[in-house]
Amino acid sequence: MTGPMDTLADRMRQLEAAGWAKQLSVSDAGLRCDDCRCWAAPDDVIVDVVYRFEGPSDPADEAVLFAVAMPCGHRGVLPATYGKDTEPDVVDVVKRLRLTRD
């Protein structure tokens, strides 16, 4: 990825253009590809890239963006907030993601 990116939306657009075009969501303690409805355990996906965002003036404005390869063959993005208000199921899934290729 090249060039400065300041926002979550900027990164999502750039990742989509680079092939991470599917939206992923947390579902049943795993990840679901919103396109084909494939479900995968966090241990079965590969996280290719992680971006972290912090708001300049609001500590509650924190997010993380994962670029993920799913077992179904799709590549997608999983945006998530982080901090004390993060949903427990999201925290559980994020903790179990593999952040590098084996």
A tleap script that builds the chain and sets N, CA, C and O, in Angstrom:
source leaprc.protein.ff14SB
mol = sequence {
  NMET THR GLY PRO MET ASP THR LEU ALA ASP
  ARG MET ARG GLN LEU GLU ALA ALA GLY TRP
  ALA LYS GLN LEU SER VAL SER ASP ALA GLY
  LEU ARG CYS ASP ASP CYS ARG CYS TRP ALA
  ALA PRO ASP ASP VAL ILE VAL ASP VAL VAL
  TYR ARG PHE GLU GLY PRO SER ASP PRO ALA
  ASP GLU ALA VAL LEU PHE ALA VAL ALA MET
  PRO CYS GLY HIE ARG GLY VAL LEU PRO ALA
  THR TYR GLY LYS ASP THR GLU PRO ASP VAL
  VAL ASP VAL VAL LYS ARG LEU ARG LEU THR
  ARG CASP
}
set mol.1.N position { 0.845 -1.175 0.000 }
set mol.1.CA position { 0.000 0.000 0.000 }
set mol.1.C position { 0.892 1.241 0.000 }
set mol.1.O position { 1.881 1.306 0.731 }
set mol.2.N position { 0.540 2.202 -0.810 }
set mol.2.CA position { 1.348 3.413 -0.879 }
set mol.2.C position { 0.501 4.640 -0.616 }
set mol.2.O position { -0.721 4.613 -0.767 }
set mol.3.N position { 1.158 5.710 -0.223 }
set mol.3.CA position { 0.476 6.979 0.013 }
set mol.3.C position { -0.108 7.058 1.402 }
set mol.3.O position { -0.428 6.036 2.008 }
set mol.4.N position { -0.250 8.287 1.916 }
set mol.4.CA position { -0.791 8.453 3.265 }
set mol.4.C position { -2.291 8.157 3.306 }
set mol.4.O position { -3.039 8.541 2.407 }
set mol.5.N position { -2.703 7.483 4.344 }
set mol.5.CA position { -4.111 7.188 4.577 }
set mol.5.C position { -4.438 7.677 5.974 }
set mol.5.O position { -3.776 7.302 6.941 }
set mol.6.N position { -5.440 8.497 6.077 }
set mol.6.CA position { -5.765 9.089 7.370 }
set mol.6.C position { -6.984 8.473 8.039 }
set mol.6.O position { -7.121 8.555 9.260 }
set mol.7.N position { -7.866 7.859 7.268 }
set mol.7.CA position { -9.111 7.399 7.866 }
set mol.7.C position { -9.369 5.920 7.580 }
set mol.7.O position { -8.793 5.333 6.664 }
set mol.8.N position { -10.231 5.350 8.374 }
set mol.8.CA position { -10.665 3.979 8.177 }
set mol.8.C position { -11.295 3.827 6.794 }
set mol.8.O position { -11.015 2.857 6.090 }
set mol.9.N position { -12.127 4.761 6.408 }
set mol.9.CA position { -12.787 4.691 5.096 }
set mol.9.C position { -11.767 4.728 3.959 }
set mol.9.O position { -11.926 4.009 2.972 }
set mol.10.N position { -10.716 5.556 4.078 }
set mol.10.CA position { -9.664 5.603 3.056 }
set mol.10.C position { -9.007 4.234 2.908 }
set mol.10.O position { -8.844 3.740 1.793 }
set mol.11.N position { -8.632 3.625 4.020 }
set mol.11.CA position { -7.978 2.315 3.986 }
set mol.11.C position { -8.905 1.252 3.419 }
set mol.11.O position { -8.469 0.401 2.644 }
set mol.12.N position { -10.176 1.289 3.794 }
set mol.12.CA position { -11.121 0.306 3.279 }
set mol.12.C position { -11.241 0.419 1.763 }
set mol.12.O position { -11.283 -0.596 1.068 }
set mol.13.N position { -11.298 1.639 1.247 }
set mol.13.CA position { -11.360 1.834 -0.209 }
set mol.13.C position { -10.094 1.325 -0.888 }
set mol.13.O position { -10.163 0.689 -1.939 }
set mol.14.N position { -8.940 1.603 -0.288 }
set mol.14.CA position { -7.676 1.158 -0.871 }
set mol.14.C position { -7.576 -0.370 -0.850 }
set mol.14.O position { -7.150 -0.975 -1.834 }
set mol.15.N position { -7.959 -0.987 0.251 }
set mol.15.CA position { -7.925 -2.442 0.328 }
set mol.15.C position { -8.901 -3.076 -0.657 }
set mol.15.O position { -8.589 -4.098 -1.267 }
set mol.16.N position { -10.075 -2.479 -0.815 }
set mol.16.CA position { -11.047 -2.997 -1.783 }
set mol.16.C position { -10.462 -2.968 -3.192 }
set mol.16.O position { -10.608 -3.929 -3.947 }
set mol.17.N position { -9.807 -1.881 -3.542 }
set mol.17.CA position { -9.190 -1.763 -4.866 }
set mol.17.C position { -8.065 -2.782 -5.052 }
set mol.17.O position { -7.775 -3.186 -6.178 }
set mol.18.N position { -7.432 -3.199 -3.952 }
set mol.18.CA position { -6.331 -4.164 -4.009 }
set mol.18.C position { -6.805 -5.618 -3.893 }
set mol.18.O position { -5.983 -6.533 -3.867 }
set mol.19.N position { -8.121 -5.835 -3.824 }
set mol.19.CA position { -8.641 -7.197 -3.834 }
set mol.19.C position { -9.330 -7.681 -2.584 }
set mol.19.O position { -9.916 -8.763 -2.594 }
set mol.20.N position { -9.285 -6.934 -1.523 }
set mol.20.CA position { -10.011 -7.302 -0.301 }
set mol.20.C position { -11.402 -6.678 -0.396 }
set mol.20.O position { -11.718 -5.727 0.319 }
set mol.21.N position { -12.218 -7.221 -1.279 }
set mol.21.CA position { -13.464 -6.570 -1.660 }
set mol.21.C position { -14.683 -7.013 -0.860 }
set mol.21.O position { -15.730 -6.372 -0.949 }
set mol.22.N position { -14.583 -8.063 -0.098 }
set mol.22.CA position { -15.741 -8.580 0.635 }
set mol.22.C position { -15.790 -8.002 2.042 }
set mol.22.O position { -14.759 -7.718 2.652 }
set mol.23.N position { -16.991 -7.836 2.537 }
set mol.23.CA position { -17.187 -7.390 3.911 }
set mol.23.C position { -17.305 -8.624 4.791 }
set mol.23.O position { -18.055 -9.545 4.468 }
set mol.24.N position { -16.576 -8.653 5.896 }
set mol.24.CA position { -16.626 -9.754 6.843 }
set mol.24.C position { -17.271 -9.265 8.134 }
set mol.24.O position { -17.224 -8.077 8.453 }
set mol.25.N position { -17.871 -10.192 8.870 }
set mol.25.CA position { -18.477 -9.828 10.144 }
set mol.25.C position { -18.219 -10.934 11.161 }
set mol.25.O position { -17.943 -12.078 10.799 }
set mol.26.N position { -18.312 -10.575 12.433 }
set mol.26.CA position { -18.173 -11.545 13.514 }
set mol.26.C position { -19.524 -12.223 13.703 }
set mol.26.O position { -20.557 -11.565 13.828 }
set mol.27.N position { -19.492 -13.568 13.719 }
set mol.27.CA position { -20.721 -14.335 13.844 }
set mol.27.C position { -20.420 -15.679 14.506 }
set mol.27.O position { -19.530 -16.401 14.057 }
set mol.28.N position { -21.138 -16.014 15.548 }
set mol.28.CA position { -20.997 -17.327 16.195 }
set mol.28.C position { -19.545 -17.649 16.541 }
set mol.28.O position { -19.069 -18.747 16.252 }
set mol.29.N position { -18.839 -16.700 17.157 }
set mol.29.CA position { -17.445 -16.860 17.597 }
set mol.29.C position { -16.489 -17.127 16.437 }
set mol.29.O position { -15.453 -17.768 16.612 }
set mol.30.N position { -16.842 -16.635 15.267 }
set mol.30.CA position { -15.979 -16.763 14.093 }
set mol.30.C position { -16.225 -15.615 13.139 }
set mol.30.O position { -16.837 -14.610 13.501 }
set mol.31.N position { -15.744 -15.771 11.912 }
set mol.31.CA position { -15.933 -14.752 10.887 }
set mol.31.C position { -16.843 -15.279 9.800 }
set mol.31.O position { -16.771 -16.449 9.426 }
set mol.32.N position { -17.701 -14.408 9.297 }
set mol.32.CA position { -18.608 -14.765 8.210 }
set mol.32.C position { -18.339 -13.845 7.031 }
set mol.32.O position { -18.261 -12.625 7.176 }
set mol.33.N position { -18.198 -14.460 5.852 }
set mol.33.CA position { -18.092 -13.710 4.604 }
set mol.33.C position { -19.508 -13.279 4.237 }
set mol.33.O position { -20.363 -14.124 3.970 }
set mol.34.N position { -19.763 -11.980 4.222 }
set mol.34.CA position { -21.116 -11.499 3.970 }
set mol.34.C position { -21.559 -11.739 2.529 }
set mol.34.O position { -22.746 -11.625 2.226 }
set mol.35.N position { -20.622 -12.070 1.636 }
set mol.35.CA position { -20.957 -12.326 0.240 }
set mol.35.C position { -21.486 -13.749 0.051 }
set mol.35.O position { -22.592 -13.939 -0.455 }
set mol.36.N position { -20.697 -14.746 0.456 }
set mol.36.CA position { -21.086 -16.147 0.212 }
set mol.36.C position { -21.638 -16.831 1.463 }
set mol.36.O position { -22.075 -17.980 1.401 }
set mol.37.N position { -21.619 -16.130 2.592 }
set mol.37.CA position { -22.116 -16.622 3.883 }
set mol.37.C position { -21.237 -17.725 4.462 }
set mol.37.O position { -21.659 -18.402 5.400 }
set mol.38.N position { -20.034 -17.929 3.938 }
set mol.38.CA position { -19.069 -18.894 4.485 }
set mol.38.C position { -18.698 -18.451 5.899 }
set mol.38.O position { -18.472 -17.267 6.148 }
set mol.39.N position { -18.637 -19.412 6.821 }
set mol.39.CA position { -18.230 -19.138 8.197 }
set mol.39.C position { -16.882 -19.796 8.430 }
set mol.39.O position { -16.635 -20.887 7.918 }
set mol.40.N position { -16.007 -19.158 9.191 }
set mol.40.CA position { -14.702 -19.727 9.510 }
set mol.40.C position { -14.321 -19.393 10.943 }
set mol.40.O position { -14.599 -18.304 11.445 }
set mol.41.N position { -13.681 -20.355 11.584 }
set mol.41.CA position { -13.117 -20.114 12.910 }
set mol.41.C position { -11.932 -19.162 12.767 }
set mol.41.O position { -11.264 -19.179 11.733 }
set mol.42.N position { -11.655 -18.340 13.766 }
set mol.42.CA position { -10.529 -17.406 13.685 }
set mol.42.C position { -9.202 -18.092 13.368 }
set mol.42.O position { -8.342 -17.498 12.717 }
set mol.43.N position { -9.026 -19.324 13.818 }
set mol.43.CA position { -7.787 -20.059 13.560 }
set mol.43.C position { -7.646 -20.487 12.099 }
set mol.43.O position { -6.555 -20.863 11.669 }
set mol.44.N position { -8.736 -20.435 11.336 }
set mol.44.CA position { -8.726 -20.910 9.955 }
set mol.44.C position { -8.598 -19.798 8.923 }
set mol.44.O position { -8.654 -20.067 7.723 }
set mol.45.N position { -8.430 -18.569 9.358 }
set mol.45.CA position { -8.274 -17.455 8.422 }
set mol.45.C position { -6.863 -16.889 8.555 }
set mol.45.O position { -6.183 -17.103 9.558 }
set mol.46.N position { -6.447 -16.175 7.540 }
set mol.46.CA position { -5.141 -15.529 7.545 }
set mol.46.C position { -5.352 -14.020 7.510 }
set mol.46.O position { -6.042 -13.505 6.631 }
set mol.47.N position { -4.759 -13.318 8.462 }
set mol.47.CA position { -4.804 -11.859 8.473 }
set mol.47.C position { -3.567 -11.364 7.723 }
set mol.47.O position { -2.437 -11.552 8.175 }
set mol.48.N position { -3.793 -10.733 6.578 }
set mol.48.CA position { -2.695 -10.247 5.741 }
set mol.48.C position { -2.172 -8.892 6.196 }
set mol.48.O position { -0.967 -8.643 6.155 }
set mol.49.N position { -3.074 -8.016 6.629 }
set mol.49.CA position { -2.698 -6.653 6.997 }
set mol.49.C position { -3.579 -6.195 8.152 }
set mol.49.O position { -4.757 -6.546 8.220 }
set mol.50.N position { -3.003 -5.411 9.057 }
set mol.50.CA position { -3.767 -4.811 10.157 }
set mol.50.C position { -3.450 -3.321 10.204 }
set mol.50.O position { -2.288 -2.920 10.149 }
set mol.51.N position { -4.493 -2.510 10.306 }
set mol.51.CA position { -4.330 -1.067 10.474 }
set mol.51.C position { -5.052 -0.646 11.742 }
set mol.51.O position { -6.146 -1.129 12.034 }
set mol.52.N position { -4.445 0.245 12.484 }
set mol.52.CA position { -5.033 0.759 13.725 }
set mol.52.C position { -5.272 2.256 13.561 }
set mol.52.O position { -4.442 2.971 12.999 }
set mol.53.N position { -6.409 2.718 14.055 }
set mol.53.CA position { -6.779 4.125 13.939 }
set mol.53.C position { -7.145 4.676 15.306 }
set mol.53.O position { -7.818 4.014 16.096 }
set mol.54.N position { -6.693 5.897 15.576 }
set mol.54.CA position { -7.059 6.599 16.800 }
set mol.54.C position { -7.534 7.993 16.424 }
set mol.54.O position { -6.912 8.681 15.614 }
set mol.55.N position { -8.638 8.394 17.023 }
set mol.55.CA position { -9.140 9.735 16.790 }
set mol.55.C position { -8.214 10.769 17.406 }
set mol.55.O position { -7.672 10.539 18.487 }
set mol.56.N position { -8.018 11.917 16.735 }
set mol.56.CA position { -7.101 12.924 17.245 }
set mol.56.C position { -7.545 13.583 18.548 }
set mol.56.O position { -6.713 14.048 19.327 }
set mol.57.N position { -8.853 13.622 18.782 }
set mol.57.CA position { -9.299 14.323 19.981 }
set mol.57.C position { -10.205 13.483 20.878 }
set mol.57.O position { -10.501 13.896 21.999 }
set mol.58.N position { -10.645 12.330 20.419 }
set mol.58.CA position { -11.580 11.522 21.187 }
set mol.58.C position { -11.003 10.128 21.419 }
set mol.58.O position { -10.917 9.346 20.472 }
set mol.59.N position { -10.606 9.792 22.647 }
set mol.59.CA position { -10.043 8.471 22.908 }
set mol.59.C position { -11.017 7.335 22.609 }
set mol.59.O position { -10.585 6.198 22.422 }
set mol.60.N position { -12.310 7.612 22.562 }
set mol.60.CA position { -13.294 6.587 22.250 }
set mol.60.C position { -13.362 6.311 20.755 }
set mol.60.O position { -14.005 5.351 20.330 }
set mol.61.N position { -12.704 7.142 19.954 }
set mol.61.CA position { -12.724 7.012 18.500 }
set mol.61.C position { -11.532 6.164 18.053 }
set mol.61.O position { -10.606 6.661 17.411 }
set mol.62.N position { -11.573 4.864 18.408 }
set mol.62.CA position { -10.488 3.957 18.083 }
set mol.62.C position { -11.043 2.785 17.283 }
set mol.62.O position { -12.119 2.266 17.583 }
set mol.63.N position { -10.291 2.375 16.254 }
set mol.63.CA position { -10.734 1.270 15.409 }
set mol.63.C position { -9.524 0.494 14.912 }
set mol.63.O position { -8.394 0.983 14.919 }
set mol.64.N position { -9.797 -0.716 14.486 }
set mol.64.CA position { -8.784 -1.553 13.858 }
set mol.64.C position { -9.420 -2.151 12.605 }
set mol.64.O position { -10.614 -2.449 12.583 }
set mol.65.N position { -8.608 -2.321 11.570 }
set mol.65.CA position { -9.087 -2.861 10.309 }
set mol.65.C position { -8.199 -4.041 9.934 }
set mol.65.O position { -6.981 -3.904 9.821 }
set mol.66.N position { -8.816 -5.191 9.745 }
set mol.66.CA position { -8.101 -6.405 9.363 }
set mol.66.C position { -8.397 -6.712 7.899 }
set mol.66.O position { -9.555 -6.681 7.482 }
set mol.67.N position { -7.361 -7.009 7.118 }
set mol.67.CA position { -7.517 -7.526 5.758 }
set mol.67.C position { -7.302 -9.034 5.858 }
set mol.67.O position { -6.212 -9.486 6.210 }
set mol.68.N position { -8.338 -9.809 5.551 }
set mol.68.CA position { -8.372 -11.230 5.883 }
set mol.68.C position { -8.597 -12.094 4.641 }
set mol.68.O position { -9.408 -11.758 3.778 }
set mol.69.N position { -7.866 -13.213 4.561 }
set mol.69.CA position { -8.101 -14.244 3.550 }
set mol.69.C position { -8.936 -15.345 4.204 }
set mol.69.O position { -8.527 -15.940 5.201 }
set mol.70.N position { -10.111 -15.607 3.629 }
set mol.70.CA position { -11.035 -16.604 4.162 }
set mol.70.C position { -10.821 -17.958 3.483 }
set mol.70.O position { -10.310 -18.005 2.364 }
set mol.71.N position { -11.199 -19.055 4.137 }
set mol.71.CA position { -11.078 -20.378 3.527 }
set mol.71.C position { -11.910 -20.534 2.250 }
set mol.71.O position { -11.583 -21.374 1.412 }
set mol.72.N position { -12.964 -19.754 2.086 }
set mol.72.CA position { -13.804 -19.833 0.886 }
set mol.72.C position { -13.094 -19.264 -0.336 }
set mol.72.O position { -13.587 -19.384 -1.458 }
set mol.73.N position { -11.931 -18.641 -0.118 }
set mol.73.CA position { -11.179 -18.051 -1.221 }
set mol.73.C position { -11.364 -16.551 -1.347 }
set mol.73.O position { -10.601 -15.888 -2.050 }
set mol.74.N position { -12.363 -16.014 -0.678 }
set mol.74.CA position { -12.580 -14.576 -0.723 }
set mol.74.C position { -11.602 -13.861 0.198 }
set mol.74.O position { -11.179 -14.395 1.224 }
set mol.75.N position { -11.257 -12.643 -0.195 }
set mol.75.CA position { -10.475 -11.764 0.676 }
set mol.75.C position { -11.379 -10.601 1.047 }
set mol.75.O position { -12.057 -10.032 0.193 }
set mol.76.N position { -11.383 -10.252 2.332 }
set mol.76.CA position { -12.270 -9.197 2.779 }
set mol.76.C position { -11.700 -8.417 3.935 }
set mol.76.O position { -10.587 -8.667 4.398 }
set mol.77.N position { -12.487 -7.467 4.390 }
set mol.77.CA position { -12.075 -6.605 5.491 }
set mol.77.C position { -13.008 -6.782 6.673 }
set mol.77.O position { -14.213 -6.986 6.525 }
set mol.78.N position { -12.410 -6.697 7.850 }
set mol.78.CA position { -13.160 -6.738 9.101 }
set mol.78.C position { -12.812 -5.493 9.894 }
set mol.78.O position { -11.753 -5.441 10.521 }
set mol.79.N position { -13.681 -4.485 9.881 }
set mol.79.CA position { -13.453 -3.315 10.729 }
set mol.79.C position { -14.024 -3.580 12.118 }
set mol.79.O position { -15.065 -4.222 12.257 }
set mol.80.N position { -13.345 -3.090 13.131 }
set mol.80.CA position { -13.833 -3.275 14.501 }
set mol.80.C position { -13.375 -2.103 15.357 }
set mol.80.O position { -12.275 -1.577 15.183 }
set mol.81.N position { -14.234 -1.710 16.278 }
set mol.81.CA position { -13.818 -0.726 17.265 }
set mol.81.C position { -13.041 -1.464 18.340 }
set mol.81.O position { -13.163 -2.681 18.474 }
set mol.82.N position { -12.249 -0.740 19.102 }
set mol.82.CA position { -11.591 -1.369 20.231 }
set mol.82.C position { -11.567 -0.408 21.394 }
set mol.82.O position { -11.668 0.809 21.241 }
set mol.83.N position { -11.430 -0.996 22.548 }
set mol.83.CA position { -11.479 -0.229 23.780 }
set mol.83.C position { -12.459 -0.863 24.732 }
set mol.83.O position { -12.893 -1.997 24.526 }
set mol.84.N position { -12.807 -0.144 25.762 }
set mol.84.CA position { -13.653 -0.702 26.820 }
set mol.84.C position { -15.074 -1.019 26.360 }
set mol.84.O position { -15.758 -1.820 26.998 }
set mol.85.N position { -15.533 -0.406 25.266 }
set mol.85.CA position { -16.892 -0.637 24.789 }
set mol.85.C position { -16.993 -1.685 23.686 }
set mol.85.O position { -18.067 -1.878 23.117 }
set mol.86.N position { -15.893 -2.362 23.377 }
set mol.86.CA position { -15.911 -3.373 22.332 }
set mol.86.C position { -16.750 -4.567 22.771 }
set mol.86.O position { -16.658 -5.012 23.915 }
set mol.87.N position { -17.561 -5.076 21.866 }
set mol.87.CA position { -18.410 -6.228 22.156 }
set mol.87.C position { -17.551 -7.432 22.521 }
set mol.87.O position { -16.535 -7.671 21.868 }
set mol.88.N position { -17.927 -8.200 23.546 }
set mol.88.CA position { -17.128 -9.350 23.984 }
set mol.88.C position { -16.894 -10.395 22.886 }
set mol.88.O position { -15.815 -10.985 22.826 }
set mol.89.N position { -17.890 -10.636 22.013 }
set mol.89.CA position { -17.693 -11.627 20.958 }
set mol.89.C position { -16.650 -11.169 19.951 }
set mol.89.O position { -15.919 -11.994 19.404 }
set mol.90.N position { -16.568 -9.865 19.698 }
set mol.90.CA position { -15.546 -9.317 18.803 }
set mol.90.C position { -14.167 -9.466 19.443 }
set mol.90.O position { -13.210 -9.845 18.768 }
set mol.91.N position { -14.058 -9.173 20.730 }
set mol.91.CA position { -12.791 -9.307 21.441 }
set mol.91.C position { -12.303 -10.750 21.366 }
set mol.91.O position { -11.126 -10.990 21.099 }
set mol.92.N position { -13.194 -11.712 21.599 }
set mol.92.CA position { -12.817 -13.124 21.560 }
set mol.92.C position { -12.288 -13.516 20.182 }
set mol.92.O position { -11.259 -14.184 20.087 }
set mol.93.N position { -12.962 -13.117 19.134 }
set mol.93.CA position { -12.536 -13.467 17.779 }
set mol.93.C position { -11.206 -12.806 17.449 }
set mol.93.O position { -10.309 -13.462 16.919 }
set mol.94.N position { -11.063 -11.529 17.749 }
set mol.94.CA position { -9.830 -10.806 17.425 }
set mol.94.C position { -8.630 -11.413 18.150 }
set mol.94.O position { -7.549 -11.513 17.570 }
set mol.95.N position { -8.801 -11.815 19.394 }
set mol.95.CA position { -7.708 -12.431 20.151 }
set mol.95.C position { -7.222 -13.716 19.497 }
set mol.95.O position { -6.056 -14.079 19.652 }
set mol.96.N position { -8.090 -14.409 18.773 }
set mol.96.CA position { -7.745 -15.700 18.194 }
set mol.96.C position { -7.271 -15.620 16.748 }
set mol.96.O position { -6.901 -16.640 16.167 }
set mol.97.N position { -7.273 -14.435 16.162 }
set mol.97.CA position { -6.820 -14.306 14.772 }
set mol.97.C position { -5.316 -14.529 14.663 }
set mol.97.O position { -4.547 -14.110 15.529 }
set mol.98.N position { -4.910 -15.196 13.585 }
set mol.98.CA position { -3.481 -15.358 13.286 }
set mol.98.C position { -3.051 -14.135 12.499 }
set mol.98.O position { -3.577 -13.864 11.419 }
set mol.99.N position { -2.102 -13.405 13.038 }
set mol.99.CA position { -1.709 -12.146 12.433 }
set mol.99.C position { -0.578 -12.262 11.416 }
set mol.99.O position { -0.205 -11.265 10.798 }
set mol.100.N position { -0.030 -13.454 11.232 }
set mol.100.CA position { 1.001 -13.662 10.226 }
set mol.100.C position { 0.783 -15.008 9.558 }
set mol.100.O position { 0.120 -15.894 10.098 }
set mol.101.N position { 1.350 -15.135 8.386 }
set mol.101.CA position { 1.279 -16.433 7.676 }
set mol.101.C position { 2.260 -17.409 8.320 }
set mol.101.O position { 3.342 -17.024 8.763 }
set mol.102.N position { 1.860 -18.676 8.361 }
set mol.102.CA position { 2.748 -19.728 8.901 }
set mol.102.C position { 3.802 -20.091 7.876 }
set mol.102.O position { 4.643 -20.952 8.133 }
savepdb mol mol.pdb
quit
